[in-house]
């Protein structure tokens, strides 16, 4: 069959973008044809790397993102009328979808909990509310692929979407995140490359979207470490985002000399195998794939309980979950615990044990099952 995926922006290091490629490759492996509609594609085209994925860039532009996305949806709708496919899958919310991959959290829930009443008067609100309703309205027929157990109650609360339209997915972790047999050698080589002393602690923050994922909270907790621990701890920040506001914050907090920023990169496993702790104090995190990646790499983590995959860390006892409501002082103390606790070896072994669960690698397979189902039914 012919499958069309729609995504506003593609770059190689975003979580939704990585999941798009997993779904596209699984679809190709099953013999389907794959087309991807996009506004911006910031990576080598699949044709350049030998993958049979057709990328169609919509020739639309606008000063405001919500106007851009409206024009994109209209252009895609017109193109599909002239070049039909069997099923349309959205990686972002928009009208006209047969299947929606719910990589983003519920917009209306965020508005009700994080915005004032005046926000609802803005054109931006009206756009995103309308696009979300087009997917979740009870009269719609879009199947929804969910990636965390906190999503369905929120969408049903705001829209009354029938429960039968939701299809929960397991995680889709890349097997290369699993700790290798020679992890000690990898760690030693990494620490030589980055000039880390044997007694230095390395803390990781990984994720595109620094504000949403709580980098400000991380920097505040890093500054609050006791002097002796702070003096032998480094923080590496990796992600695709504008780092300048956070560089300035690090400078104001007088920690800039111990914080290093990296753009998105494709050798994340080396960092996971070689660090001493991962932090993800998110304001809003639908899933948090990096949590499970850290676990199976043997890296203890400190995450907030609103992360969709925090439950894996909690159930496995592979680190610390900072429960809501967020408290910076409590988080500061938990960061000290993450780096110094006698439980660290147990957290590490508990996390690695999850790597033997085959379900954590099955997101793409389960998702394409649902996409095929949607295409087969009128």
C-alpha positions as CSV (number, residue, x, y, z in Angstrom):
1,X,0.0,0.0,0.0
2,X,0.9,3.7,-0.2
3,X,1.4,5.4,3.2
4,X,1.8,9.2,3.6
5,X,3.4,10.6,6.7
6,X,3.0,14.3,7.6
7,X,5.4,16.2,9.8
8,X,6.0,20.0,10.1
9,X,9.8,19.8,10.7
10,X,12.3,17.0,10.2
11,X,15.7,17.0,11.8
12,X,17.6,13.9,12.8
13,X,17.7,14.3,16.6
14,X,14.1,15.0,17.6
15,X,12.2,12.2,19.3
16,X,9.2,12.4,17.0
17,X,11.4,12.7,14.0
18,X,13.3,9.6,15.0
19,X,10.1,7.7,15.5
20,X,8.9,8.8,12.1
21,X,11.9,7.2,10.5
22,X,11.3,4.0,12.5
23,X,7.7,3.8,11.2
24,X,8.8,4.6,7.7
25,X,11.5,2.0,7.7
26,X,9.2,-0.6,9.1
27,X,6.7,0.2,6.4
28,X,9.3,-0.2,3.7
29,X,10.4,-3.5,5.2
30,X,6.8,-4.7,4.8
31,X,6.8,-3.8,1.1
32,X,4.8,-0.5,1.4
33,X,5.5,2.7,-0.4
34,X,6.3,5.7,1.8
35,X,5.8,9.4,1.1
36,X,6.6,12.1,3.7
37,X,5.1,15.5,3.5
38,X,7.1,18.2,5.3
39,X,7.6,22.0,5.5
40,X,11.3,21.8,6.4
41,X,13.7,18.8,6.0
42,X,17.0,19.6,7.8
43,X,18.9,16.5,7.0
44,X,20.2,14.6,3.9
45,X,17.3,13.4,1.8
46,X,16.6,9.6,2.1
47,X,17.3,9.3,-1.7
48,X,20.9,10.5,-1.0
49,X,21.4,7.6,1.5
50,X,19.7,4.9,-0.6
51,X,16.3,4.8,1.2
52,X,13.2,4.6,-1.0
53,X,11.3,7.3,1.0
54,X,9.7,10.0,-1.1
55,X,10.0,13.4,0.6
56,X,7.6,16.1,-0.6
57,X,8.3,19.6,0.6
58,X,5.3,21.8,0.7
59,X,6.1,25.2,-0.9
60,X,4.4,27.3,1.8
61,X,5.7,30.1,4.0
62,X,4.4,32.4,6.7
63,X,5.8,34.6,9.4
64,X,3.9,32.9,12.2
65,X,4.1,29.1,12.8
66,X,0.4,28.6,13.2
67,X,-0.2,30.3,9.8
68,X,2.5,28.1,8.3
69,X,0.9,24.9,9.6
70,X,-2.5,26.0,8.3
71,X,-1.1,26.5,4.8
72,X,0.8,23.2,5.0
73,X,-2.3,21.3,5.9
74,X,-4.3,22.9,3.1
75,X,-1.5,22.2,0.6
76,X,-1.2,18.6,1.6
77,X,-4.9,18.1,1.4
78,X,-4.9,19.4,-2.2
79,X,-1.8,17.4,-3.2
80,X,-3.4,14.2,-1.8
81,X,-6.5,14.8,-3.9
82,X,-4.4,14.8,-7.0
83,X,-2.0,12.0,-5.7
84,X,-4.0,9.8,-3.4
85,X,-2.6,7.2,-1.0
86,X,-4.1,4.4,1.0
87,X,-3.6,5.9,4.5
88,X,-2.4,9.3,5.9
89,X,-0.5,9.3,9.2
90,X,0.2,12.6,11.1
91,X,3.2,13.0,13.3
92,X,1.7,16.4,14.2
93,X,-2.0,17.2,14.8
94,X,-3.8,18.4,11.7
95,X,-7.1,17.8,9.9
96,X,-7.5,14.9,7.4
97,X,-5.6,12.2,9.2
98,X,-6.4,8.5,9.3
99,X,-3.9,7.8,12.0
100,X,-2.2,10.3,14.5
101,X,1.0,9.4,16.2
102,X,0.6,11.2,19.6
103,X,4.2,12.2,20.2
104,X,3.0,15.6,21.6
105,X,1.0,16.0,24.8
106,X,-2.5,17.3,25.0
107,X,-2.5,21.0,24.0
108,X,-5.8,21.8,25.8
109,X,-4.4,20.3,29.0
110,X,-1.3,22.5,28.8
111,X,-3.4,25.5,28.2
112,X,-5.6,24.8,31.1
113,X,-2.7,24.2,33.5
114,X,0.0,26.5,32.2
115,X,-1.7,29.5,30.5
116,X,-3.9,32.4,31.6
117,X,-7.4,33.1,30.2
118,X,-6.2,35.7,27.8
119,X,-4.2,33.2,25.9
120,X,-7.4,31.7,24.6
121,X,-8.0,34.9,22.7
122,X,-4.9,34.6,20.5
123,X,-4.9,33.3,16.9
124,X,-2.2,30.9,17.9
125,X,-4.5,29.3,20.5
126,X,-7.4,29.1,18.0
127,X,-5.2,27.3,15.5
128,X,-3.8,24.7,17.7
129,X,-7.1,24.1,19.4
130,X,-8.8,23.5,16.1
131,X,-6.1,21.2,14.8
132,X,-6.2,19.1,18.0
133,X,-10.0,19.0,17.9
134,X,-9.9,17.8,14.2
135,X,-8.0,14.7,15.5
136,X,-9.8,14.0,18.8
137,X,-13.4,15.1,18.3
138,X,-15.8,12.3,19.0
139,X,-17.2,12.6,15.4
140,X,-13.7,12.1,13.9
141,X,-12.5,8.7,12.8
142,X,-8.7,9.2,13.4
143,X,-7.0,6.3,15.1
144,X,-4.6,7.6,17.8
145,X,-1.3,5.9,18.6
146,X,-0.4,6.7,22.2
147,X,3.1,6.3,23.7
148,X,2.4,6.8,27.4
149,X,-0.4,5.9,29.8
150,X,-1.0,9.5,30.8
151,X,-2.3,10.5,27.4
152,X,-5.6,8.8,27.0
153,X,-7.2,10.3,30.2
154,X,-6.2,13.8,29.2
155,X,-7.5,13.7,25.7
156,X,-10.8,12.0,26.8
157,X,-11.2,14.7,29.5
158,X,-11.1,17.5,27.0
159,X,-12.8,15.9,24.0
160,X,-14.7,12.8,25.0
161,X,-12.9,10.8,22.4
162,X,-14.1,7.1,22.3
163,X,-11.6,4.9,24.1
164,X,-11.7,2.4,21.2
165,X,-9.9,4.9,19.0
166,X,-6.7,4.8,21.1
167,X,-4.0,2.3,20.5
168,X,-1.2,2.2,23.1
169,X,2.3,1.5,21.9
170,X,5.3,0.1,23.7
171,X,8.6,2.1,23.6
172,X,10.7,2.0,20.5
173,X,14.3,1.9,21.9
174,X,17.2,1.4,19.6
175,X,19.1,-1.8,20.6
176,X,22.5,0.1,20.4
177,X,21.6,1.8,23.7
178,X,22.1,-1.5,25.5
179,X,25.3,-1.6,27.6
180,X,27.9,-3.6,25.6
181,X,30.2,-6.2,27.2
182,X,33.1,-3.8,26.8
183,X,31.4,-0.9,28.4
184,X,34.3,-0.3,30.8
185,X,36.7,0.1,27.9
186,X,34.2,2.5,26.1
187,X,33.9,4.6,29.3
188,X,37.7,4.8,29.7
189,X,38.3,5.9,26.1
190,X,35.4,8.4,26.3
191,X,36.8,10.0,29.5
192,X,40.2,10.3,27.9
193,X,38.8,11.9,24.8
194,X,36.9,14.5,26.9
195,X,39.6,14.9,29.5
196,X,37.6,13.8,32.4
197,X,39.5,12.8,35.6
198,X,39.0,9.4,37.2
199,X,37.4,11.1,40.2
200,X,35.2,13.4,38.2
201,X,31.4,12.9,37.9
202,X,29.7,13.4,34.6
203,X,26.1,14.5,34.5
204,X,24.0,14.3,31.3
205,X,21.1,16.4,30.0
206,X,19.9,15.1,26.7
207,X,17.0,16.3,24.6
208,X,15.9,18.8,22.0
209,X,13.7,21.4,23.6
210,X,15.8,22.8,26.5
211,X,13.1,24.8,28.2
212,X,10.4,22.2,28.0
213,X,12.7,19.5,29.3
214,X,13.8,21.6,32.3
215,X,17.4,22.7,31.6
216,X,17.0,25.7,33.8
217,X,16.0,23.5,36.7
218,X,19.1,21.3,36.0
219,X,21.4,24.3,36.0
220,X,20.0,25.6,39.3
221,X,20.4,22.1,40.9
222,X,23.9,21.8,39.5
223,X,24.9,25.2,41.1
224,X,23.4,24.0,44.4
225,X,25.7,20.9,44.7
226,X,28.0,21.0,47.8
227,X,31.3,22.7,46.9
228,X,33.4,19.5,47.1
229,X,31.0,17.6,44.9
230,X,30.5,20.5,42.5
231,X,34.2,20.9,42.0
232,X,34.5,17.4,40.6
233,X,31.3,17.3,38.6
234,X,30.8,18.3,34.9
235,X,27.5,18.8,33.1
236,X,27.2,17.9,29.4
237,X,24.1,19.3,27.6
238,X,23.2,17.7,24.3
239,X,20.3,18.7,22.0
240,X,18.9,20.6,19.0
241,X,17.8,23.9,20.4
242,X,18.9,27.5,20.9
243,X,21.5,27.2,23.7
244,X,22.2,30.9,24.1
245,X,19.6,31.7,26.9
246,X,21.0,28.7,28.9
247,X,24.6,29.7,28.3
248,X,23.7,33.1,29.8
249,X,22.0,31.4,32.7
250,X,25.0,29.2,33.3
251,X,27.2,32.3,33.2
252,X,24.9,34.2,35.7
253,X,25.0,31.1,38.0
254,X,28.8,31.0,37.6
255,X,28.8,27.4,36.4
256,X,29.7,28.1,32.8
257,X,33.2,26.7,33.2
258,X,31.8,23.3,34.2
259,X,29.0,23.1,31.6
260,X,29.5,22.1,28.0
261,X,26.9,22.3,25.3
262,X,26.7,20.0,22.3
263,X,24.4,20.1,19.3
264,X,22.3,17.0,18.5
265,X,24.6,14.1,17.6
266,X,24.4,10.4,16.6
267,X,26.8,9.0,19.1
268,X,24.6,9.3,22.2
269,X,25.3,5.7,23.4
270,X,29.0,6.6,24.1
271,X,27.7,9.4,26.4
272,X,25.2,7.1,28.1
273,X,27.8,4.4,28.8
274,X,30.3,6.9,30.1
275,X,28.4,9.3,32.3
276,X,27.4,9.0,36.0
277,X,23.9,10.3,35.9
278,X,21.1,11.5,33.7
279,X,18.7,14.4,34.6
280,X,15.3,15.2,33.0
281,X,13.3,17.6,35.2
282,X,10.8,18.3,32.5
283,X,8.0,20.8,32.6
284,X,6.1,18.7,30.1
285,X,7.4,15.4,28.7
286,X,5.0,13.0,26.9
287,X,7.3,10.0,27.0
288,X,11.0,10.7,27.5
289,X,12.7,7.9,25.5
290,X,16.1,9.0,27.0
291,X,14.9,7.6,30.3
292,X,14.7,4.0,29.1
293,X,17.8,4.5,26.9
294,X,19.7,5.5,30.1
295,X,18.3,2.6,32.0
296,X,19.5,-0.1,29.6
297,X,22.8,1.6,29.2
298,X,23.3,1.2,33.0
299,X,23.1,5.0,33.7
300,X,21.1,6.0,36.9
301,X,18.6,8.8,36.2
302,X,16.7,11.5,38.1
303,X,13.5,12.5,36.3
304,X,10.2,14.2,37.1
305,X,7.1,12.1,37.6
306,X,5.2,13.9,34.7
307,X,7.5,12.2,32.2
308,X,5.5,9.4,30.5
309,X,8.3,6.9,30.8
310,X,9.1,7.8,34.5
311,X,7.0,4.7,35.4
312,X,9.7,2.4,33.9
313,X,12.3,4.0,36.1
314,X,10.1,3.8,39.2
315,X,9.0,0.2,38.6
316,X,12.6,-1.0,38.0
317,X,14.1,1.1,40.8
318,X,16.8,2.3,38.5
319,X,17.1,5.9,39.8
320,X,15.0,8.6,41.4
321,X,11.6,10.0,40.3
322,X,10.9,13.5,41.6
323,X,7.2,13.5,42.2
324,X,4.8,16.4,41.5
325,X,4.4,19.2,42.3
326,X,8.0,20.1,41.4
327,X,10.1,21.5,44.2
328,X,13.5,22.9,43.3
329,X,15.0,22.4,46.8
330,X,13.8,18.8,46.8
331,X,15.2,18.3,43.3
332,X,18.6,19.8,44.4
333,X,18.8,17.3,47.2
334,X,17.8,14.4,44.9
335,X,20.6,15.4,42.5
336,X,23.1,15.0,45.3
337,X,21.6,11.6,46.0
338,X,21.8,10.6,42.4
339,X,25.5,11.3,42.3
340,X,26.5,9.9,45.7
341,X,24.0,7.2,46.8
342,X,25.3,3.8,47.9
343,X,22.3,2.5,45.8
344,X,24.0,3.5,42.5
345,X,25.3,-0.1,41.7
346,X,21.8,-1.5,42.3
347,X,20.2,1.2,40.2
348,X,22.6,0.4,37.4
349,X,21.9,-3.4,37.4
350,X,18.2,-2.9,37.7
351,X,18.1,-0.6,34.7
352,X,20.3,-3.0,32.6
353,X,17.8,-5.8,33.4
354,X,15.1,-4.0,31.4
355,X,17.1,-4.5,28.2
356,X,16.0,-8.2,28.2
357,X,12.3,-7.2,27.8
358,X,11.6,-7.5,24.0
359,X,8.6,-5.2,24.2
360,X,10.7,-2.1,24.6
361,X,11.9,-2.4,21.1
362,X,8.5,-2.9,19.4
363,X,7.0,0.5,18.9
364,X,7.4,0.6,15.1
365,X,6.1,-2.9,14.5
366,X,2.9,-2.3,16.6
367,X,2.4,1.2,15.0
368,X,2.5,-0.1,11.5
369,X,0.1,-2.9,12.4
370,X,-2.4,-0.2,13.3
371,X,-1.6,1.8,10.1
372,X,-2.3,-1.3,8.0
373,X,-5.6,-1.8,9.9
374,X,-6.6,1.8,9.2
375,X,-5.8,1.4,5.5
376,X,-7.7,-1.9,5.2
377,X,-11.0,-0.6,6.7
378,X,-13.2,1.9,4.8
